[in-house]
Amino acid sequence: MKKEFHHIGLPTHESQPGEFFVEETKVWVTDPRKHPYKVEFLRFEDDSPVIGPVRDMPHIAYRVEDVNAAIQGEDVILEPFEPSPNFTVAFVMKDGAVIEYMQFEKEEFLPW
């Protein structure tokens, strides 16, 4: 399966300029397309349902054509969900690292 690097994600406890709130996961995120090194910052609300490695560790994100195909046979740590319409993500643990797979129609329609 073809994977295209998209960003790295770094958890933080500090508010960041340009944050966008993702209601389903109760996390504030920044737009990695606006960062010179493609960094996304994630700041989780205390009552976020996201726990474990996705919340506690950095991740690397890849754009894929089919999230469900990408996670087949992987150690899924956060099942596929839609943070916004026509945008699906899932997280897996691979070789001790958190990997995010992202599927979306057109990147310019992302809400942040």
C-alpha positions as CSV (number, residue, x, y, z in Angstrom):
1,M,0.0,0.0,0.0
2,K,1.2,3.5,-0.9
3,K,1.9,5.7,2.1
4,E,2.8,9.4,1.8
5,F,4.4,11.3,4.8
6,H,2.0,14.0,6.1
7,H,3.3,15.2,9.5
8,I,4.7,14.4,13.0
9,G,2.4,14.9,16.0
10,L,3.7,16.1,19.3
11,P,1.6,16.1,22.5
12,T,1.7,19.3,24.5
13,H,0.1,20.8,27.6
14,E,0.5,24.3,26.3
15,S,-2.0,26.2,24.2
16,Q,-0.8,26.8,20.7
17,P,-1.7,29.5,18.2
18,G,-4.3,28.4,15.6
19,E,-5.6,25.4,17.6
20,F,-8.7,23.7,16.4
21,F,-10.9,21.6,18.7
22,V,-11.9,18.0,17.6
23,E,-15.1,17.3,19.6
24,E,-15.1,13.5,19.2
25,T,-11.6,13.1,20.9
26,K,-11.7,16.3,22.9
27,V,-8.3,17.4,21.7
28,W,-6.9,20.7,20.4
29,V,-4.8,20.3,17.3
30,T,-2.8,22.6,15.1
31,D,-2.5,22.4,11.3
32,P,0.8,20.8,10.3
33,R,0.6,22.3,6.9
34,K,1.2,25.7,8.5
35,H,4.3,24.5,10.3
36,P,7.7,24.7,8.4
37,Y,8.6,21.2,9.6
38,K,5.1,19.7,9.3
39,V,4.5,19.5,13.0
40,E,1.1,19.0,14.5
41,F,0.6,19.9,18.2
42,L,-2.0,18.0,20.2
43,R,-3.4,19.2,23.5
44,F,-5.8,16.8,25.2
45,E,-8.7,17.9,27.5
46,D,-8.6,16.2,30.9
47,D,-11.7,14.2,30.0
48,S,-10.5,13.2,26.5
49,P,-11.4,9.6,25.7
50,V,-8.0,9.2,24.1
51,I,-5.7,7.3,26.5
52,G,-2.4,5.5,26.2
53,P,0.3,5.9,23.6
54,V,-1.7,8.2,21.3
55,R,-2.0,10.7,24.1
56,D,1.4,10.2,25.6
57,M,3.8,9.7,22.7
58,P,4.7,11.5,19.5
59,H,3.4,10.0,16.3
60,I,4.2,10.0,12.6
61,A,1.3,10.4,10.1
62,Y,0.9,9.0,6.6
63,R,-1.8,9.7,4.1
64,V,-3.2,6.5,2.6
65,E,-6.0,5.7,0.2
66,D,-7.8,3.3,2.5
67,V,-7.4,3.5,6.3
68,N,-9.1,0.1,6.8
69,A,-6.7,-1.6,4.5
70,A,-3.8,0.1,6.1
71,I,-4.6,-1.2,9.6
72,Q,-5.2,-4.8,8.6
73,G,-2.9,-7.0,10.6
74,E,-1.6,-4.1,12.6
75,D,-1.8,-3.5,16.4
76,V,-4.6,-0.9,16.3
77,I,-4.6,1.4,19.3
78,L,-7.3,3.8,18.2
79,E,-9.9,2.5,15.8
80,P,-10.9,4.5,12.7
81,F,-13.0,7.6,13.3
82,E,-13.9,10.8,11.5
83,P,-12.6,14.0,13.1
84,S,-14.4,15.9,10.3
85,P,-16.6,14.9,7.3
86,N,-14.8,12.9,4.6
87,F,-11.6,12.6,6.8
88,T,-10.9,9.3,8.6
89,V,-7.9,8.5,10.8
90,A,-6.7,5.5,12.8
91,F,-3.7,4.9,15.0
92,V,-1.5,1.8,15.3
93,M,1.6,0.8,17.3
94,K,4.4,-0.5,15.2
95,D,8.0,-1.2,16.2
96,G,7.4,0.8,19.4
97,A,6.2,3.9,17.6
98,V,2.7,5.4,17.2
99,I,1.6,5.6,13.5
100,E,-1.4,7.6,12.3
101,Y,-3.0,6.6,9.0
102,M,-5.1,9.4,7.4
103,Q,-7.6,9.1,4.5
104,F,-9.3,12.1,3.0
105,E,-10.8,13.2,-0.3
106,K,-9.2,16.7,-0.5
107,E,-6.8,18.1,2.1
108,E,-8.0,21.6,1.5
109,F,-11.3,20.7,3.1
110,L,-9.8,19.9,6.5
111,P,-11.4,22.2,9.1
112,W,-8.1,23.7,10.5
